[in-house]
Amino acid sequence: MAAGAATGLALIALDYPATTGGLVIGVSMLLGAGLRLLVPGRRTGALAIRARRTDVLTFALFGFLLVTGSLAFLVDFHPT
């Protein structure tokens, strides 16, 4: 997840659209939630912050919100 967040922020710093960086960060959080769910507790390392259920729900929720928010900015609600 840290590599995904760093990549997303680097993309934004390199003048890519913020939606691209948000998508990268959101997808990395969703992947982190999936890994936290599948990897045994003793092998999670820095991925384990709280209880497994709390980590998965938190990572998945924030990842989903970042992806949804980034995609929402791409939609043209008021075409001119």
N, C-alpha and C positions, 0 to 999 in steps of 0.2 A: 504494500500500500504506500509506503514511503516513496518508493521509486515512481509509482504512478502519480502521486501528488507532486513530486519534484518535476516530473516530465510535463504535467499539465501547467504548472506555474512557469516553467521554462518556455513553453509554447506561447503563453500569454506575454512573457517578457520579450520574446522574439517577434512580437507584433502579429501573431496569429490571432484570429478572432477569439474573444473570451469564451464563446460557446464551445470552441474546440478544446480549450483547456478544461472547461467545466465537464465536458463529456469524458475526457481522459481521466480526470480525478474521480468522477462518479462511477465510471466503469471499474476503476481500480478498487474503489470501496466495495462495489458489488462482488468483485472477485475475492477481495479480502474476507467478506462475509461468507462466501462459499467455502473458502479455505478453512476459515475458523470452524465452520460446521463439520467439515470432513476430516480434518487433521486431528489425531488424538491429542488430548490435553497436555501430555508431557512433552510433545514435540512442537508446540505452537510458538514457543519463545516469546518475542516481543509482540506477536499478534494477539496474545492473550492479555487483556487488561483487566477485565472483570469476569464474571461468570460467563460461560459459553453462550447461554441464551441471550444475555444482555448484550454481549459483543455482537452477535449475529444480528439481532434486531436493530441495534444502533447503526452498525455499518451498512446494513441493507436499507434502512430508512434514509440515512443521509445520502447514500449512493443513488437511490431512487429519486430523491428530491433534486439532486444535482443534475442527473440525466434529464429528468422531466423539465426542470427549469431551463437547462441549456437548449433543449429541443423547442421549448415554448418561445424562446427568443428568435428562433428561425422561422416561425410561422408569421405570415403577413396577414394580420387580422383586418387591416384597413387598406386594401389596395387603392392606389391613387391612379 
